[in-house]
Amino acid sequence: MSTEPAWFKSSYSGSGGDNCVEVALHTEAVHVRDSKDTGRPPLTLSPAAWSDFTAYASADGV
């Protein structure tokens, strides 16, 4: 069984592959990284913090 996170790109990432955000979801954490610099440690958030962030980012007027 692999322990490597299953990364996926944001649905808002452009088709050109530039400036993409990748996310890996886990039960206890959400990892976020820059697709152009995958060697750096990812930003790790709680699922609640990720939910708050995505709700804010998708709100009207943002």
Residue, then its C-alpha position, 0 to 999 in steps of 0.5 A: m500500500s502506497t503512502e504517497p498522497a493522491w494529488f490532484k489539480s484544482s478545477y480552476s487551474g488553467s489548461g496550460g499547466d501554469n500556476c496550478v495548485e495541487v491538493a491531497l485530501h486525507t481524513e485528518a489533513v488537507h495538503v496543498r502545494d504548488s505544482k511547479d515546486t513539488g519538492r517543497p513541503p506542502l501547506t497542511l490544513s485541518p479539514a475544517a480550515w480547508s472547508d472554511f477557505t473553499a467556502y470563502a473563496s467560492a462566495d459571491g464577490v470574491 
